[in-house]
C-alpha cells in the first residue's frame, strides 16, 4: 500500500516516492508535488484524506480547485509530457493501493451518490386515473421511493461490513487484547 506524506498541503519526498521511478520522475517536475497530491486525494481511501467522502460527481473539481485553484484540467494546462508522467504515476498508485474490496467500496459510494441525487430530484406524485369500469384509481411513486430507502439501509450495512474487512486487511482494526493500554504499560499497576 502506497501512502504519500503530505505536510502543510505539499507532498514531501519519502521512501514511497523514491522507490518507484514513475512517482519520482513526476515528483522532480516543477508541479510534480501538486500532481502527486491530486493523485493521492483522488484515489486514496485513507482516513486522513479530506476528500475521501465527497460525492464522486464533484470530488475531482474540488481537488483541482484546492490544489491548483482551477475547477478543471483545462485550467491546469498540462503539457503532453506532464500528462504522460501524471497518467503513469496515477496508474502505479492505483495498482498498489486498490484491492478488490476498496474498489467495491468506491463503487458503493458512487452508487449511493447517484441514489441520493435521484431522491433529491424525485418529487412524490399521486395521480388520479379512471379505470374502464368507471372507478377512480390513484397511482403514486411513493411506494418505489419507500422501497428504495429499504435498499439503501441494506447497502449501508453491507458497506460497514466491507469497511471493517478492509480495515482488518490493512491491519488497522482491533489489536489483540482489545487495543487498550494495560495497567502495567500505563504505569498505574503497583503504585500506592
Buried (B, 14 or more C-beta within 10 A) or exposed (E): BBBBEBEEEEBEBBEBBEEBEBBBBBBEBEBBBBBBBBBBBBBBBEEEBEBBEBBBEEBBEBBBBBBBEBEEBEEBEBEEEBEEBBBBBBEBBBEEBBBEBBEBBBEBBBEBBEBEEEEEEEEEEEEEEEEEEEEEEEEEEEEEBEEBEEEBEEBEEEBEEBBEBBBEEBEEEEEEEEEEEEEEEEEEEEEE
